[in-house]
């Protein structure tokens, strides 16, 4: 496989993103995300198409990591650029299959440098979760992350389990244990993540398990988590007994 000219590709992607800038969209998005970053206002579909064009034909792991790093670290007036960070994530997601267990440290660094669900969620499920599905021993890392002081690392631990849920091989033991660990959280984004995993689990043939898990915790589960968890339960099961 031919090595990539990473600097050239990163510059090309940034140039193409800037050519699609929409100041009005940028301002609205920045306000919605409560972001301090520079925003260009590029629609997600356009951004994804531009980003993955660099790796669509396949690329070496080393190049994928280097391109993601180059895009992630783009700044303007000392501030990160939202669209290039999103492009970095799209590159990693597109070529997640070439990543190796040690690359979990790279993903962790990006998550710790994130300040919003908009960066964390794809990294959590598609990159971290994908690695854990392929290398189950990496779930030991999630066991540490679920108690981490940084809320986005805790959210990642929970959302990483979605990869197994969607693959039809959910880690019910960890879903239950992490749920019990996080059920008392006051952070909205943690409560939402737990509910999201339970919701998806119910859609994948485990509605009875979700119903029973929720019913056993009706005194402690938050309204946010509960609303998500029961969203796809059969009507008669949506009210925990």
Helices and strands as residue ranges (DSSP letters): H 6-19, H 23-33, H 44-52, H 61-72, E 75-76, E 79-80, H 82-94, G 96-98, G 101-103, H 104-112, H 117-122, I 123-129, H 130-134, G 136-138, H 139-145, H 151-159, H 162-166, H 172-182, H 188-201, I 202-206, H 207-215, H 223-229, G 235-237
